[in-house]
C-alpha cells in the first residue's frame, strides 16, 4: 500500500470496538479513506488515513496509525 491509495476497513478491523470508535463508524456510515502518510517501523508499517463518510464529513487523526491488516484496498 502506498500514499494516495483508496482504502476501507478490513473485515477483521470492523470487529474491533476500539477501532470503530476511533474511526467513528459506530455513529455514521463510512465510505472510504485515502492513505495520506506511511511510516515504516522495524517490524511493521503504520498508515495515516483521511476518512470520508456518507454524510459528507471527513476526518483525519494525526495520532492514529493503522496497521496493514486494518485496511483493505478499494479496487
C-alpha positions as CSV (number, residue, x, y, z in Angstrom):
1,X,0.0,0.0,0.0
2,X,1.2,3.5,-0.9
3,X,0.3,7.1,-0.1
4,X,-2.7,8.0,-2.2
5,X,-4.3,4.5,-2.2
6,X,-8.1,4.4,-1.6
7,X,-8.9,2.1,1.3
8,X,-11.7,0.9,3.6
9,X,-11.6,-1.0,6.9
10,X,-11.0,-4.7,6.6
11,X,-13.5,-7.3,7.9
12,X,-11.2,-8.0,10.9
13,X,-10.9,-4.3,11.8
14,X,-14.6,-3.9,11.7
15,X,-14.8,-6.4,14.6
16,X,-12.6,-4.2,16.9
17,X,-14.7,-2.0,19.1
18,X,-11.9,0.4,19.8
19,X,-11.2,0.9,16.1
20,X,-14.9,1.6,15.4
21,X,-14.8,4.3,18.0
22,X,-11.5,5.9,16.6
23,X,-12.8,5.9,13.0
24,X,-16.3,6.9,14.1
25,X,-18.2,4.1,12.3
26,X,-20.3,3.5,15.4
27,X,-22.1,6.8,14.7
28,X,-22.0,7.2,10.9
29,X,-21.5,5.0,7.9
30,X,-18.0,5.0,6.4
31,X,-17.4,5.3,2.7
32,X,-13.7,5.1,2.3
33,X,-10.4,6.7,3.1
34,X,-7.2,7.8,1.4
35,X,-3.7,7.0,2.8
36,X,-2.0,10.3,3.4
37,X,1.1,9.2,5.3
38,X,3.1,6.0,5.5
39,X,5.6,5.4,8.4
40,X,7.8,2.3,8.2
41,X,8.9,0.9,11.5
42,X,11.3,-2.0,12.2
43,X,8.6,-4.7,12.3
44,X,5.5,-3.1,10.8
45,X,4.2,-0.2,8.8
46,X,1.7,2.4,10.0
47,X,-0.7,4.3,7.7
48,X,-2.4,7.6,8.4
49,X,-5.7,7.7,6.7
50,X,-8.1,10.6,5.9
51,X,-11.6,9.1,6.2
52,X,-14.7,10.1,4.3
53,X,-18.3,9.4,5.5
54,X,-21.7,9.1,3.7
55,X,-23.0,12.3,5.3
56,X,-20.2,14.4,3.5
57,X,-17.9,14.8,6.5
58,X,-14.3,13.7,6.8
59,X,-11.8,13.1,9.5
60,X,-8.0,12.6,9.7
61,X,-6.4,11.8,13.0
62,X,-2.7,12.9,13.3
63,X,-2.2,10.4,16.1
64,X,-3.9,7.1,15.0
65,X,-1.7,4.9,12.8
66,X,-3.4,1.9,11.1
67,X,-1.6,-1.3,10.5
68,X,-1.8,-3.1,7.2
69,X,-4.3,-5.7,8.4
70,X,-6.8,-2.9,9.5
71,X,-7.1,-1.8,5.9
72,X,-8.4,-3.2,2.6
73,X,-7.6,-1.5,-0.7
74,X,-10.6,-0.4,-2.8
75,X,-10.2,-1.5,-6.4
